Amino acid sequence: MDKYKLMKISILSILVCLLTLGSCKTESKDSKVDEEISKAEMEGSLKTMTGEFIYADSAAVFQTKNAIYGVVINEMAEELIANVRDMNPDPYASFDVTLKVKIENNTQEDAWPKVVKIQNIIKVEQSQDDQSLRLSK
């Protein structure tokens, strides 16, 4: 009986250790993204980012591999919107873009926590997978 209890305790301890290590790995990925965003914010620097852009009903969203941002509608955002409308007038179409942006905290309630201010448009093309940010019509 004592051997079985000892074996159960050992197996349980190993499982707890594995679960703890697994959760740390996920946490470090999230903290890496947060650290990257914080670093760009603190430096007040511009960051070149690639992702998907969609514009509908006076709101724009920019999605990267790691995060989703609201887009501040400034002169450069209006230029990007005009470019994408020329490429595809469908108001629900998404576009693959590379932009130079400044990441900021969003001051509006009930909105994305972070926003990007577009400073430069580097590349714009029709999204090959037009479903990832697609809004229902």
N, C-alpha and C positions, 0 to 999 in steps of 0.2 A: 504494500500500500504506500509506503513512504517513497518508493522509487517513482510511482505514478504521479504522486503529488509534486515531487521534485521536477519530473519531466513536464508536467502541465505548467508549473510556474516558469520553467525555462522557456517553453514555447510561447507562453503569454508575454514574457519579457521581451523576447525577440520580436514578436508582432508589434508590441508597443514601440520598440526602437525603430522598426521599419516604417511604421505609420508616422512617427515623429520626423524621421528623415525625409519622407515623402512630402510632408506638408511644408517643410523648410524649403525644399526645392521649388515648389510653386510660389511660395512667398518671395523668394529671391528674384524670380522672374518679374513679378509685379513691382517689387521695389526697384528693380533695374529700370523699368519704364518710368516710374515716378521720379527716380533719381535723374534720368535723362531730361525729363521735362523741367524739373526744378533747376537743373544746371543751366538750361537755356534761358529760363526765366530770370535767374539771378544775374546772369551775364548780360541780360537785356539784349542778347545777340539774335541775329537772324539765323534760322535753321532751314536747311534744304530738306524738304519732305516730299515723299511720293505716296500717293493714295488715290482714293476715289472721291469725286466731287459730284454733288447733286444739288440742283436749285429748283425750288418749287414754292409758289405762293409767297414770295418775298423773304424766304428763309433759305440759307445755304448750309450744307453740312460737308465736312471733310473727314474721311475715314482713312486711317493708316492701318498697318498691321496690328498695332498695339492700342490704339485709342480712337475715339470719335470726338470731333471738335465742332463747335458752332463756328460760322465764318462771319466776321465783322464785314458788313457791307460798306466798303470804302470804294474809292476810285478804281483800284486794281481789281477788286471783286466784281465790280460792274463791268470792267473790261473782260474778265474771264467769263462772266455770264453771257455777254454779247458774243464772245468767241464760240461758246458751246451751243448757243442758240443757232448760230450760223451753221454749225456742224450737224445739229439734229434739233429740230424745233419741238420734239416731244418733251413736254415739261417734266416727265418722269424718267428721262434718260440719265444715265450716270456716265462719268468720264474719268479716264485715268489721267492724272495730272502730276506734274512735279512743280512744286512751288517753293519760293523762298518766303518764309513766314516768321512772324513773331508770335510766340505763345503767351497768352495772358489769362488771368483768372476772369471768369465771367461775372459781371456785377448784377446781371438780371436774374430774378428768381424764376423757377420753373423752366430752366434752360440747361444746356450743356455746361458742366462746371468749368471747362476751359474753352477758350476761343482762339482762333488764329486770325491775325491781321496779315493779309497777303501783301507782300512788298514787291514781289517779282514773279512773273509767270514764266516758267522755263519750258514746259512741255504740256501739250493738251492733245489727247486722242480719245476717240470713242472707246468706251469700255468693251472689252471682249466678252466679259461676263456681266451682262447688264442687269443681273438680278440681285446682287449683294446689297445694294442700297435702295433698291426699287420700292417705291411707295405704291400702295394699292390705288388704282384709278377709281 
